[in-house]
Each structure stands twice: as C-alpha cells, then as structure tokens.
Amino acid sequence: MSLLLSFPPIRARLAYVPLGLALFLTLGCSSDHGDEEADSAPEVAVITLAAQDFPVRTELPGRVSALRIAEVRPQVSGIVEKRLFAEGSDVKAGDLLYQINADTYKAAMARANADLAIAKANLVNLQTLAERHTRLLTSKSVSPQEHDQAQANYQQGLAQVGAAEAELEVARLNLERTKVRAPIAGRIGRSAITEGALVSADQPESLATIQQFDPIYVDIVQSSQQLLQHKRRLQAGDLKPGDRAASLILEDGAPFEQQGFLKLTELNVDPATGVVTLRAQFPNPQGLLLPGMYVRALIEQGIESGVVLIPQQAVHYNEKNEPAAWVIGTNNQAELRALELLGSEGSQWAVRKGLKAGERIVVEGSLRVRPGQGVKPVAWVAPAAHSVIAKADVADKAATPPTETRVD
C-alpha cells in the first residue's frame, strides 16, 4: 500500500516566504529602534547649585606710598664734620645722622652763660636797693619818686635775668642742633651731602630722606561713576557692607601674600581725571612693596546674598553672545539659560541672575546636548578630586610589585 502526501503547489509555498521574512525584519528592526531610543540620551556630568554670600571685589589700579616720609634738614648753619649712618640702612628716631661743627655754638653758649651771671649779679644789687628804699619810705627818708625808681630798676633787673636765661636756652638748643638726628624711624636713603659741606638752616635741599615701609600705604583710584553705583546699591540693600578687605597683585602678576584693609576714601573727586582716591594699608615685613610701585588692588566693597558659584567650564555663549549654561529640568530635559555674571572666584563664576539654588547644570558633556533633549545626569567630580585619585592610583601601582610574565 502506498502513502500519498499532499503538498501545496510550489507557487503557493513561495508566497509565504516574503511574508515571514517581512515579519521577521519588522520585529527585529522595531527591537533595535527601541534599544537606540533608550541609548540615545547622552550622559552628562552635573552639579546641584547652592546659594551663598559672595564678596563683591573690584580690581583697581594703585600706587604704593610710604606710611611716613621725613626729610632730614639742618636747623643751624655750619660745616658738616661727620656722617654717622650707612645709606640705605634702618635708623631709629633720635639716631645721630650728621655732626655739624659746634665751635661757634659752644662759644655762643658760654657767652650766654656769662650774660646770665652778670644779670643775676646786677639783680642782687637792685633787689637790695629796692628793699632799702621800701624801709626808708616809711620814715620818709626817701621821696616816693626815689622809691618808685628803685622798684622799677628791680623789676627791670628781673626781666634782664629772664632774657639772659632765654638767650642761654637758645644757645643750648643751637648747640644741640649741631647734632642732626633722625626725626622718625625708618629706612634712610642717599645722603645729599658729604663731610666738609656747608649747610644752612634755610636751605631748600634736604640732607637725606627717611621713609617708613612697614606698614605701607597703597593709593587706589576709582572712577566717581563706579563709586556712585556702589553707594546706591548699598543704600538700596542690594549689597551688605563688607569688611573692607584688600589684596594686591604685584607688577610681575604674582599675588602679594599679605592682606590689607581699606583705610579711607577721599571726599573729593579729582576734576581733571574724575576719579576718587582710596587708601589701603598693608603689612610689608619683607619690604617687597616700595614707594612708587604700580600694583593692582582687589577691594572688597560689599557682600551680595543669593549668589551661586559654578565652574567656569559650565558657562557657554548663546546666539546673542550672552553667557549661558545648560540647566537640567523636569524629565531630565536640557535648557540653555542666559546668565548674568557677577565676577570670578578662582576657577568659578559667580552668577547673580539666571540660576537658583537646587537647580542642576551641566558641567561636562555639553557638546552632546541639544535644547529639549533628554540626558542622563551623573554627579560631576571636580578636577582636584580626579588628580588625587590619579595620584593614589599611581602610588598603588608603584607599591604593587610587578608580575613576571613567562612566554613559552
């Protein structure tokens, strides 16, 4: 007995092949498209913002000036016998700097002493005569006119003694002034004269100059417009008064290690330049700051509240050339938002407007972000932390002995 199997015609069987293949391709493509949708959101590094108080600092030009300057001048005339200091050295107040020939002044003092002795001896005679006339007047042995003349002569003798004492004091002072002393403590500069030079009390040139460098002043100039805006913001409450701290950037671009403070603001505007002078005081223990040196001063002129700090690499520029940052909103959607920057603090920008505390912004991966696009946010790690981790990895690798690899 034979078994007969019935099959569809070959044309009918071939008709099922495209349908199955199409179904297979459709299912496969839809699965791949779903995977691509899930993987299309770029991964970006973000930070969550926090508001804080930010000191508003203004960078202004300034010139260094000495705390005190004293010109050493002679108060008497004469020949300089000695110079008793080393140029460029530190001196104390009262140190002897120059010695002027004192022979003439010693003689003048001796003469004044003699004149005083004569006046005192004459006063004794006049006093005795005045007392005698007073006793004789009661017995009417002398006339009232003679009595009055004796009293007047005695008073004149007293005046002569006083004048002689004053002349003696002048002579003593002149003799003392032949020793030219330092009026203040500080560093003395070059000497304008040498031994043997003739000096006079009314000469216009100074013998030397003494300056005090520690502490030292820095005179800073600020436009009256900037000062006016700052005062208005303080009055409006936008700024809180700061601690008037000051720091310096030296001529070579390096920061000055010592911190200073704003001492005063002048009450007048220079009509020629339209600027106001501010004076700050700085410690100068190493003498790095010298009078006349040009510096850049950072003056803290107030504290602004509600400021957020963001890394500088998170700031971009939109089509209007405005600073902006990618903000991650609901459903992890990205939005490019314009910012108003207040200033910089190290490697961060201080943002006054455009961002709020609690929001997230993109720090790394912004080139892969498009407006309205979903992203995968991950926590951003600061570069310092990366360097620490890298150093730790290097240290671990250095501590781990190398493994020997054998090749057979």
C-alpha positions in Angstrom: 0.0 0.0 0.0 1.4 3.3 -0.9 1.1 6.5 1.2 0.4 9.7 -0.7 1.4 13.1 0.9 -0.4 16.2 -0.3 1.6 19.4 -0.6 0.5 22.9 -1.7 1.6 24.0 -5.0 5.2 25.4 -5.3 3.9 28.9 -6.2 1.7 28.9 -3.1 4.6 27.8 -0.9 6.8 30.6 -2.3 4.2 33.2 -1.4 4.6 32.5 2.3 8.4 33.3 2.2 8.3 37.1 1.8 5.5 37.4 4.4 7.6 35.6 7.0 10.7 37.4 6.1 9.0 40.8 6.3 7.5 39.9 9.7 10.9 38.8 10.9 12.6 42.0 9.7 9.9 44.2 11.2 10.2 42.6 14.6 14.0 42.8 14.5 14.1 46.5 13.4 11.5 47.5 16.0 13.5 45.9 18.7 16.7 47.6 17.6 14.9 51.0 17.3 13.7 50.7 20.9 17.2 50.0 22.1 18.5 53.0 20.2 15.8 55.2 21.8 16.9 54.1 25.2 20.6 54.6 24.5 20.3 58.0 22.6 20.2 60.2 25.7 23.8 61.4 26.3 25.4 61.1 29.6 26.4 64.4 31.2 28.1 65.4 34.4 26.0 67.8 36.5 26.2 69.7 39.8 23.4 70.9 42.1 23.6 74.6 42.9 23.6 76.2 46.3 23.2 79.9 47.1 25.7 81.7 49.3 27.1 85.1 50.2 29.6 86.4 47.8 32.1 89.2 48.5 32.0 91.8 45.7 35.6 92.7 44.8 36.6 95.5 42.5 40.0 95.4 40.8 41.6 98.9 40.6 45.0 100.4 39.8 47.1 101.8 42.6 50.5 103.2 43.6 52.4 102.3 46.7 53.3 105.2 49.0 55.3 105.3 52.3 53.5 105.4 55.6 55.7 108.3 56.7 58.3 110.4 54.9 60.6 112.8 56.7 63.2 115.0 55.1 66.3 115.4 57.2 67.2 119.1 57.3 69.7 121.2 59.2 68.4 123.7 61.8 71.7 125.6 62.1 74.4 126.6 59.7 77.9 125.2 59.7 80.3 122.8 58.2 79.4 119.1 58.3 82.1 117.2 60.2 80.8 113.6 60.2 78.1 111.5 58.6 77.2 108.8 61.1 74.9 106.4 59.1 75.1 104.0 56.2 73.0 104.9 53.2 70.0 102.5 52.8 70.1 101.3 56.4 67.3 101.3 59.0 67.5 104.0 61.6 65.6 104.7 64.8 64.0 108.0 65.9 66.7 110.1 67.6 69.7 108.4 66.0 72.6 110.7 65.2 72.9 111.2 61.5 75.2 114.2 61.0 77.6 116.2 63.2 77.9 119.9 62.3 80.9 121.9 63.6 79.9 123.2 67.0 82.8 125.6 68.0 80.8 128.7 67.2 77.7 127.5 69.1 79.8 126.4 72.1 81.2 129.9 72.3 77.7 131.4 72.0 76.5 129.3 74.9 79.5 130.3 77.0 78.7 134.0 76.3 75.0 133.4 77.1 76.1 131.8 80.4 78.2 134.9 81.2 75.5 137.3 80.4 73.1 135.4 82.7 75.6 135.6 85.5 76.0 139.3 85.1 72.3 139.8 85.0 71.8 137.8 88.2 74.6 139.7 90.0 73.1 143.0 88.9 69.7 141.8 90.1 71.1 141.3 93.6 72.2 144.9 93.9 68.8 146.1 92.5 66.9 143.9 94.9 68.9 145.2 97.9 68.4 148.8 96.8 64.6 148.3 96.4 64.2 146.8 99.8 66.2 149.6 101.4 64.0 152.3 99.7 61.0 150.5 101.0 62.2 150.7 104.6 63.3 154.4 104.2 60.0 155.3 102.7 58.2 154.6 106.0 60.5 157.0 107.8 60.2 159.5 104.9 64.0 159.4 104.4 63.5 159.0 100.7 61.0 160.5 98.4 58.2 158.4 96.9 59.8 159.1 93.5 63.1 157.6 94.6 61.3 154.6 96.0 59.3 154.0 92.8 62.5 154.3 90.7 64.2 151.7 92.9 61.3 149.3 92.5 61.3 149.8 88.7 65.0 149.1 88.5 64.5 145.9 90.4 61.7 144.7 88.0 64.0 145.7 85.1 66.7 143.5 86.6 64.3 140.6 86.9 63.5 141.0 83.2 67.1 141.1 82.2 67.7 137.8 84.1 64.8 136.3 82.2 66.1 137.5 78.9 69.6 136.1 79.7 68.1 132.7 80.6 66.2 132.7 77.3 69.4 133.5 75.4 71.1 130.7 77.2 68.4 128.3 76.2 68.6 129.4 72.5 72.4 128.9 72.6 71.9 125.4 74.2 69.3 124.5 71.5 71.6 125.7 68.7 74.5 123.7 70.2 72.3 120.6 70.4 71.1 121.1 66.8 74.6 120.7 65.5 73.8 117.0 66.1 71.3 116.3 63.3 69.1 113.4 64.4 66.6 111.2 62.7 63.0 112.6 63.2 61.3 109.2 62.6 62.2 105.6 62.5 62.5 104.0 59.0 64.9 103.4 56.2 67.2 106.3 55.2 68.2 106.9 51.6 71.1 108.5 49.9 72.9 111.4 51.5 72.8 114.6 49.5 76.0 116.0 51.2 79.4 114.7 52.3 81.7 115.7 55.1 83.0 119.3 54.6 79.9 120.6 53.0 78.5 123.9 54.2 74.8 123.7 55.2 72.4 126.3 56.4 69.2 126.4 58.4 67.1 127.8 55.5 68.5 125.7 52.6 65.8 124.2 50.3 67.6 120.9 49.8 67.3 118.1 52.4 70.3 116.2 53.6 68.6 112.8 53.3 65.1 111.3 53.4 63.7 108.7 55.8 60.7 106.6 54.8 58.6 104.0 56.8 57.7 100.9 54.7 56.1 98.6 57.3 53.2 99.0 57.3 52.8 100.8 53.9 50.0 102.6 52.0 48.6 101.9 48.6 46.7 104.8 47.0 44.0 103.4 44.7 41.9 105.3 42.2 38.3 104.5 41.3 36.0 106.4 38.9 33.4 108.5 40.6 30.7 106.7 38.5 31.7 103.3 40.0 31.7 104.7 43.5 28.3 106.3 42.9 26.8 103.0 41.7 28.3 101.2 44.7 26.8 103.6 47.1 23.4 103.4 45.5 23.5 99.6 45.7 24.3 99.8 49.4 21.5 102.3 50.1 19.0 100.1 48.2 20.0 97.0 50.2 21.3 95.0 47.2 24.7 94.9 48.9 25.6 94.5 52.5 28.7 96.3 53.9 31.8 94.1 53.7 34.9 94.0 55.9 36.8 96.4 53.6 39.5 93.7 53.0 42.1 94.4 50.3 44.6 92.3 48.4 47.3 93.1 45.9 48.6 91.8 42.6 52.2 92.9 42.0 53.8 94.1 38.8 55.0 90.7 37.8 51.5 89.2 38.1 52.1 87.4 41.4 49.8 87.9 44.3 51.1 89.8 47.4 51.0 87.4 50.4 49.9 90.0 53.0 46.3 91.0 53.3 45.4 94.7 53.9 42.3 96.8 54.6 40.7 99.9 53.2 41.6 102.8 55.4 39.9 105.8 53.9 38.1 107.2 50.9 38.7 110.8 50.0 35.8 113.1 50.0 36.6 114.9 46.8 36.7 114.0 43.1 39.7 115.0 41.0 38.2 117.4 38.4 40.9 116.6 35.9 40.5 112.8 35.9 37.1 112.2 37.5 38.5 109.7 40.0 38.4 109.3 43.7 41.4 108.1 45.7 41.1 105.2 48.2 43.9 104.5 50.6 44.6 100.9 51.8 47.2 99.8 54.4 49.2 96.6 54.1 51.8 94.9 56.2 55.2 94.9 54.5 57.6 92.8 56.7 59.8 91.7 53.8 59.9 95.1 52.1 58.6 93.9 48.8 56.4 97.0 48.4 58.3 100.2 47.6 57.0 103.7 47.2 56.0 104.4 43.6 55.5 100.8 42.7 52.4 100.1 40.4 50.0 97.4 41.7 46.5 96.1 41.1 44.3 96.1 44.1 41.3 93.9 44.8 39.0 95.8 47.2 36.1 94.1 48.9 33.3 96.8 48.7 30.3 94.7 49.8 28.6 91.3 50.3 25.9 90.1 47.8 23.5 87.4 49.0 21.9 84.6 47.0 24.8 84.1 44.6 25.6 80.7 43.1 29.1 79.6 42.1 29.5 77.4 39.0 32.6 76.0 37.3 33.9 78.2 34.5 33.7 75.3 32.0 29.9 75.2 32.6 29.4 78.6 31.1 28.8 78.9 27.3 27.6 81.6 25.0 24.3 81.6 23.2 23.4 83.1 19.8 23.2 86.6 21.3 26.7 86.2 22.7 25.4 86.1 26.2 26.8 83.8 28.9 24.6 80.8 29.4 24.5 77.4 31.0 22.6 74.1 30.3 20.0 73.6 33.0 18.5 70.1 33.6 14.8 70.5 34.2 11.9 68.0 34.7 12.2 64.6 33.0 15.9 65.4 32.6 15.3 67.8 29.8 18.1 70.3 28.9 17.5 74.0 28.6 20.1 76.6 27.7 19.5 79.6 30.0 21.1 83.1 29.8 23.1 84.2 32.9 24.2 87.5 34.5 27.7 87.0 35.8 28.9 88.9 38.9 32.6 88.0 38.8 35.0 85.2 39.3 36.3 83.4 42.3 39.2 81.1 41.4 38.1 78.7 38.7 34.4 79.5 39.3 31.9 82.1 38.0 29.6 83.9 40.4 26.1 84.1 38.9 23.8 86.9 40.0 20.8 86.1 37.9 19.7 83.2 35.8 20.1 80.3 38.2 18.6 79.3 41.5 19.7 77.1 44.4 18.6 73.5 43.9 18.9 73.5 40.2 21.2 71.2 38.2 23.5 72.4 35.5 25.7 70.5 33.0 29.5 70.8 33.6 30.8 68.2 31.3 29.3 66.7 28.1 27.6 69.9 27.0 28.6 69.4 23.3 26.3 66.4 23.1 23.3 68.3 24.5 20.5 69.9 22.4 17.6 72.1 23.6 14.7 69.9 24.9 16.8 66.8 24.7 16.7 64.2 27.5 20.0 63.5 29.2 21.5 61.0 31.7 22.8 63.1 34.5 25.6 61.8 36.7 27.4 63.6 39.5 30.4 65.7 38.5 33.7 65.2 40.2 36.0 68.2 40.5 39.4 68.0 38.7 41.2 68.2 42.0 39.5 65.0 43.1 40.5 63.4 39.8 44.1 64.4 40.4 44.0 63.0 43.9 42.6 59.7 42.7 45.1 59.6 39.9 47.9 60.1 42.4 46.6 57.4 44.6 46.4 55.0 41.6 50.0 55.8 40.7 51.1 55.3 44.3 49.2 51.9 44.4 50.8 50.8 41.2 54.2 51.8 42.4 53.7 49.9 45.7 52.5 46.7 43.9 55.4 44.6 42.7 55.4 43.9 39.0 54.2 40.4 38.0 56.6 38.2 35.9 55.2 37.1 32.6 56.7 33.9 31.0 56.5 33.3 27.4 56.9 29.6 26.5 
